Amino acid sequence: MQILAFGASNSRNSINKALARFTATLVPNADIEVLDLNDFDLPIFSEDIEKEIGQPKAAKEFFEKIGSADGLIVSFAEHNGSYSAAYKNLFDWASRIDQKVFQGKPTIYLATSPGPGGAGSVLASAKGSAQFFGVDLKAAVSVANFYDVFDAETGRITEPNALVDLSSAAKALALQDVPVLGTQPSKPYQIMQGA
Ligand SMILES: Cc1cc2nc3c(=O)[nH]c(=O)nc-3n(C[C@H](O)[C@H](O)[C@H](O)COP(=O)(O)O)c2cc1C
């Protein structure tokens, strides 16, 4: 199973990228590609610029990366309660190729922050709009107090409860339509840890 994972952030040391990468390692039998949003250089979206340049190559590349994956892991950075500007900009450009940016791919949504809120606001926002963007959402996990639960040397989440939640989400992604934790096959289950 080809898993595409990324942090929805352009921070070079993104904790969300680290969380997405680690969670991808929990997906059984996965080939993992981790994207860095810095590799998708785009102007700030405007309809005027769009009229001038059309669909930029970077937006097409992002869209095609999603299209070639079997499953997605997206971990959202929270900036002032919402998406990072870098992710929102890339997403807006990609949505002009097709509003179903996530192309029906099985997806898990994650979010983390250094504080106790665990980026729960941006995660709630992403979950609330997932249906409009072709997201087949299998699970959503917020991880609070990132630096307390992550071992930077090994790149692993060490806190047992978070680890259980992330492992369940990873398995849900791999199993796809097999019921997980008693939920119906087509219904994503949700775990909100520390949100
Ligand atoms: C402009 C800005 C706004 C932020 N707003 C929030 C916020 O609303 N909630 C929160 O939990 N953390 C907030 N933070 C802290 C981020 O959670 C923290 O920088 C985190 O490392 C971002 O994720 P990343 O490392 O994946 O980019 C903010 C950080 C910045 C730079």
The ligand as a Gaussian input file, in Angstrom:
#p B3LYP/6-31G(d) Opt

LIG

0 1
 C        1.313000      32.203000      13.668000
 C        1.165000      31.063000      14.633000
 C       -0.060000      30.815000      15.212000
 C       -0.221000      29.724000      16.079000
 N       -1.467000      29.459000      16.584000
 C       -1.655000      28.345000      17.314000
 C       -2.971000      27.957000      17.718000
 O       -3.950000      28.595000      17.409000
 N       -3.104000      26.831000      18.455000
 C       -2.024000      26.055000      18.797000
 O       -2.202000      25.025000      19.437000
 N       -0.769000      26.396000      18.414000
 C       -0.562000      27.512000      17.695000
 N        0.700000      27.848000      17.270000
 C        1.830000      27.009000      17.684000
 C        1.940000      25.817000      16.736000
 O        1.117000      24.784000      17.204000
 C        3.398000      25.351000      16.688000
 O        4.192000      26.363000      16.099000
 C        3.549000      24.044000      15.936000
 O        4.925000      23.675000      15.971000
 C        3.059000      24.158000      14.510000
 O        3.143000      22.925000      13.859000
 P        4.332000      22.591000      12.851000
 O        5.596000      22.480000      13.689000
 O        3.928000      21.323000      12.249000
 O        4.421000      23.744000      11.875000
 C        0.881000      28.917000      16.418000
 C        2.129000      29.186000      15.825000
 C        2.268000      30.237000      14.945000
 C        3.616000      30.479000      14.292000

